[in-house]
Amino acid sequence: MTKRYAVILAAGQGTRMKSSLYKVLHPVLGRPMVQHVIDNIKSIDVDQIVTIVGHGSDSVMAYIGNDSEYVLQEEQLGTGHAVIQAEKLLGDKEGTTLVVCGDTPLIRQETFEQLLEYHEKEGAQATILTSRAEDPTGYGRVIRHPEKGVERIVEHKDASEEERLVDEINTGTYCFDNKTLFKALKQISNDNAQGEYYLTDVIEIIKKDAGKIAAYLTPDFDETLGVNDRVALQEAERILKERINRKHLLNGVTIIDPLTTYIHPDVKIEQDAIIHPGSIIKGKSIIKKHAEIGPYTEIVNCTVGEHTIIKQSVARDSVIGSGVQIGPYAHIRPETNVEDEAKIGNFVELKKATIGKHSKVSHLSYLGDASVGDHVNVGCGTITVNYDGKRKHVTTIEDDAFVGCNSNLIAPVTIGKRAYVAAGSTITDDVPAEALSIARSRQTNKEGYVNQLKSRKK
């Protein structure tokens, strides 16, 4: 089987982005655009990936990590100059090399695979991924001969008036016979309007050397979008969002308003789930059958069980069971486990807490570093006081306990099984099972106190 390699061009500074963030690290649906490229290339089982980095290389290498090898392009002298930097890693190898720009996050895995297969089937030395553009201004044109096929690529600035009428454009993605590529790269020059070494010149060099040039035309122009500024970044986000939402719709998910629903690429949603407007589902979240998310809810790296409803709330890095009701306006912070049939109501915040089956924390409460058993009722305004200024401590509330409204549970503390805590109590010691704990001073009424205050003011 033919060996396959990939070279990712990620050295451009991206000045048109007008940002301190390295260009290819700008996110598209929560994932840096270069990571989209790498993930799709990895899925086609290439043998080696080499990323050409330049300005801001440390940040790119730190993010991508071991998914690639790296070569530094110290001066940005064009795409041809960038690719030749990979010669020391790939130059002497037999096989096919895919060259792709790191700012093209929308090219699908299937398209890369089809391009490679077409290249190998045609027995070409070079194959260009092309598309047709309604307005090809700014794009390199693919110039074909009626009988001889692809002749060359001409950049827009160097194209004649006649050549600018051509609507088949170069997407900046190629397949090459690896040794032919590096041989041709040594022959390119920078005698052009930009004074740069164009990778596109390799096509003409290979052609003159009797090599076969092919072009694989993808029908989806949007897929080939290169992100060079914030306008294109927003467009890429829109296209990817629509693509992902469509996939879920076709898989049996109800998305009430796809225009206002953002679902990240790694999210899994089972059929008959319902996603309401204004919802954002991120990371590696899993939404099970018949769950209902939103409206205006953010889910990040959570598993949400069947028939669970989460409204106008935020949940992050947590596990939420089946038949759970959350919200509106609840905040589920990391390392929380809400078990089946529990209820987390209005303005409740949970952090690193376990809420047992059928338990209720209905409103205006904070439970942090808490272990709550089954069938527990936590009254309005209850707080687990988990921080002593130096360390966090755990509050345990055992099965069937009842905690009255406006209670402060000073951790570490345990409320035993079937115990009661009276409303307004501040609990500093463990409450035994089936006990009633009252920790508040006796009410005192001072008759005539208001009149005394008025007299003092006079």
N, C-alpha and C positions, 0 to 999 in steps of 0.2 A: 504494500500500500504506500502511496506517495506521502512523504513527510509534509506536514503543513506548519507554516510559521506565520506569525503576525507581527507587523510593525505598526505601532500606534503613534501618531504624530501629536504630541502634546506639549510642544515647546513654545508656542506662541504666547506673547504677553497679554494679548486681548485688550489692547488700549481702548477699543471702542466700548468695552463693557463699563469703563469708568468706575473701576472698583479696585480695592486693595486685595480682594480675593483672587487667587490664581484662576485664570479663565476656565479651564476644564473642571474646576472644582465647584463651579456654580451649580446648584442643585436643580434637577428637573424631577418634580414629584418626590422630593426628599432624598434623592440619590444624586451625587455628583455626575455630571454628564459623562465624564470619562469612565465612571464605574458602569454606567449603562453599556458603553461600548465593550468594556472588558468582559462583563457578564455574558453578553451575547456571543462574543468570540470564544469564551471558555466553553460554552455549551455546544460548540461544533468540534470540540476535541482537537484543538491545534496542539502541536508538540512543544512550541516555545513562543512566548509573547515577549516582545521587546518594546518598551515605551521610551520614546525620545522626549526628554524633558529639558527645560531651559530655565527661564526666570521662575523663581518660586519652586524649584525642583524638590526641595526638602519637604514641602507640604504635600506635594503630589505623592512622593515616595512613601511618606508616612501614612497617607490615607490608603493607598492601593496595597502597600505591603508586599507580601510574597506572591501576589497574583501575577507579577511581571518581573522581568529583568529591566534594567534601566541603562540608558546611555545619555550623557549630557551633551546638548548642542549649545556651546558657549555663546556663539553668535548666530542670530537668526538670519540666515542668508538664503532662505527659500526652502521649499518642500524637498527638492532634490538633495540639497545640502543636508537636510535633516535625516533623510533615509540613509544616506551614505555613512552616517555616524554609526549605524548598526552593523557595518561591515565586519568589524572585529568579532562580533558574536555570530553572524550568519553568513558571511561572505563566501565561505568555502563549502557550504552545505548543499546537498541535492534536495530538491523538493519545490513546493509552491509557497510563495510568500504573499500573504494578504496585507495590503497597505491601507490603513483607514485613519481618518482624522479623529482626534479625541473629542471634537466638538460636534459630532454627529450622533446624538444619543438615540435617534429614532429608527436607525437601521435594524431591522429584525434579525433574529437568529436564522430564520428561514431564508432570508435574502442572502445572507453571507453564505449559507450552505448552497443555495442555488447558483450563486456566482462561482463558487469554487468548482462545483460539479460541471457547470457549463464550460469553464476554463479548461478543465481536464478532458472533457469530452471533445472539445474542439482541437485539442492538441496545440493550443496557442502558447506563445511566449509571453504575451501580455493580454489581459482582458480588462476592459474598463466597465465599471458600473455606471450606466447612463440613465437618464430620464428625460422626459419632455416637459418643458416649462412654458407656461402661457406667456410669461415675460422673462426671457433668458438674460436680460441685462445684468452684467456683472459676472456671469458664469463663463467658464471656458467652453467653447463649442467643439463638438465632435464632428470632424470633417470626414465624410465618407465618399468613396469613389463608387459610381454605379456598379462596377464590375469587380473591383479589387477590394471592396470593403473599407474598413477603417484605415485612413491614411495618417491622421495626426489629430492632436488637440491644439487649439489656438486660444490663448487667453483673450478675454474681452478687449483689453487695452491694446492688444497687438493685432486684433482681427480687422479685416477689411470690411467695408460696408456690406458686401455680399455675404461674407462669413457671419456677420452679426445677424443676418436674417435666419440663420439655422436655429431651430428650437430644441435640438437634441443636445443636452448639456452634460458635461463631465461632473459627476457627483463628488469626485475626490477620493473614491475608493477603487482599488485595483487588485488584480491578481497577477503575479509575475512568476515565470520560471526563476528561481532564486539566483542561480549563477548568471543568467542572462541579465537580470536586473542590475547586479553590482558591476558587471562588465560595462553596461551601457551608462551607468551613473558616472563612470570615470571620463566619459566623453562629452558630458553636457557643459554648456558655457552659460555665462550670465549676460549675453549680448541681447538684451531686451529692454522694454520700457521701464521695468522695475529694477534692473540690475541684479536680478536674483537667479538662482539655479533652480529652474522649474523641474519638478518630477515629470510633468507632462512632456518635456522634451525627450524623455526616454522612449516614448512611443514612436516618435519619428526615427530615432536612432536604431531601434530594433527593426523597424520597417525597412530602413535602408540596408540593414544587414540580412535581409531576406527572412526575417522572423515573422511569424503570423500574429496579427493583431485582431482580437475579437472584442465585441462589446455586448454586454448583457443589459438589456433595457428593462428596467423595473417600471411597472405601470403606476406606482404610487409615488408621485413627486414629493408629497409631504414627508415621506420616509427619509428622504435624502437631505433634509434641512440641515444646514450648518449654522451653528449659533455663534454669531459674531458680536451681538449687542443685546441689550436688555429687551428690545422689541422681539427679536428672534427667540430669546430665552422664554418669554411669555408665550410665544406661539408654539414652541416645543412642548411646554407644559400643557397647553390646551389640547394639542394633538394626542399626546400620550394619555392624558386624562380621558379623552373621548375613547381612545382605543381600549383602555383598561375597563372603563364602564361598560362598553359594548360587550366585551368578553364576559363580564359578570351577568349582564342582561341575558345573553344567549345561553348562559349556564343555569338560568332559572332564578336569578336574584331580582327582586323588585327594587328598582331605584326610582323613587318618585320624581326627582328632578336632577337628571345627570349634569345639568349645567352648574349646579351648586354643590355637587358631591365630589370629593377628592379621595380617591382610593389609591394607595401606593402599590408599587409593582409586586411586592412579596406577600401582600394580603391574600388570605384565602377565605372565601365566603361560600357557604353551602346554600343549596337551592331553597327557595321559599323564605329566605331571610328578607327583611324589608329595611331599606336604607332611606331615611327621610331627608328632606332638603337641609343644606348647611352642614352636613356631616363630613368629618375628615377621619379617615381610618389609615393609620400609618404602621410602618415597621412590619414585623412578622405576625401581625394580628390574625386570629382565626375566629370567624363568626359562624356559629353553628346554625343548623336548620331552624327556621321560624323565629329566629331572634329578630328584634326590632331595635334599630339604632337611630337615634335622633328624634326630632329635629335638633340641629345646632349642637352636635355632640362630637367630641374628639376622643378617639380610641387609639392608643399607641402601645404596640407590643403586648396585646392582651388576648387571652382566650375567653370568648363569650359563649356561654352554653345555650342549648336549645330553649326557645320560648322565653328568653330573657328580654326585658325591655329596659333600655337606657335612654333617658330623655334629658336634653339640655345639660349634659354633664361631661366631665373629663375623667378618663380612666387611663392609667399608664402602668405598664410593666406588672400586670396583675392577672389573676385567674378568677373569672366570674362564672359561677355555676349555672345550672338550668333553672328556669322559672323564677329568676331573680328580677326584682324591680328596683331600678336605680333612678333617682332624680325626681323632679327637676333640680338642677343646680347642685349636684353632688360632685365631690372631688375624690376620686379613688387614686391614691398615690402609690408609688412602687411597693412591691412585695406584699400586696394585699391579696387575700383569698376569701372571696365571698361565696359561701356554699349554697347549695340548692334551696330555692324557695325563700331565700332571705329578702328583706326589704331594707333598702338604704334610701332615705327620703330627702326632703328639701334641705339644702345647705348643710349637708353632712360631709365631713372630711374624714377619710380613713387613711392611715399610713402604717405600713408594715403590720397590718392587722389581719386576724382570721375571724370571720363572722360565720358562726355555725348555721346549720340548716334551720329554716323557719324562724330565725331570729330577726328582730326588727330594731333598726336605728332610724326612727322615722323623721326626725328633723332637728336642725340646729345643734349638732353635736360634733365633737372631735374625739376620735378614738385612735391614738397613736401607740404603737408597740403594745398591742392588745390581743389577747386570746379570748374570744367570746364563744361560748358553747352553743348548743342547740336550744331552740325555743326560749331564747332570752329576749326580754323587752328592755330597751334602753330609752329612758325618757328624754324629752326635749331639753336641750341645753347641757347635757352630760359631757364632762371632759375627763379624759384620762391624763392626769398630770404626770407626764412621762420623763421630764427633764429636770434634773436638780442643779443645772448650771454647769455640770461637768460630764455626766453620763446619762444615758437613756435607760429607763427601767420599764419592766413589763407589768401590765395589769391583766389579771386573769378573772374572767367572769364565767362561772361554771353553768352547766345546763339548768334551764328553767328558772334562772334568777330574774329578779325584777329590780331595775334601778330607776328610782323616781327622778322627776325633772330637776334640773339645775343642781346636779350632784357633781362634786369634784372627787375623783378617785386618785389618791396620791400614791403613785407607784414607788416601790413594788408593793402590790397589794392583791389579795385574792377575795373574791366574793363567792361564797360557797354555793353548792347546788340548792336551788329552790329558796335561796335567801332573798330578803327584801332590803332595799336601801330607801329610806324615807326621802321624800323630795327636799331639796335644799341642803342635803348633808355633805359634809367634807369628810371623807373616809380616809383615815391614816393607818388603820390596823385591819387585819384580815377579819372578814365577816364569816362566822361559822355557817355551815349548811342549815337551811330552814330557819335561820334567825332573822329578826328585824333589827336593822341598825339605824339609829337616829343620832346624827352628829350635828346638832345645831343648838343654839342657846334657846332657853324658854322665852316665849313672847312676852314682852312687857308693854303695857299701854300706859302712857302718862297723860292723865286727864288734864285738859286746859292748857296744854303745852303751847299751842299756837297763839293763844291770847298773851301768854307770858312773853313770847318772842316779839309780838307787836309792841308790847309795853317797853321792852328793852330798846327797840329801834327808835321809839319816840324820845 
